[in-house]
Amino acid sequence: MGEVDILYQISNLKEMDYKNTLAITSLIELLIEKNIITRTEFLKKAQELDEIASTIQK
C-alpha cells in the first residue's frame, strides 16, 4: 500500500469521524431541547461510562 493510499484512508477516517461526531452532537442537543434529558443527566452518564471504560482498560 502506497503512502498516497494511506493518506487517503486517513482523510476518509477523519471525515467519517467528523460526520459521526456531528450526528451524535445533534441527537444530544435535540434530546435536551425536547426536555427528554437534561444536560446534567447527559454529563453524569458520560462521566459514568468514561469511568467504566477507564477501569476496563487498566
Long-range contacts (C-beta under 8 A, 24 or more apart in sequence): none
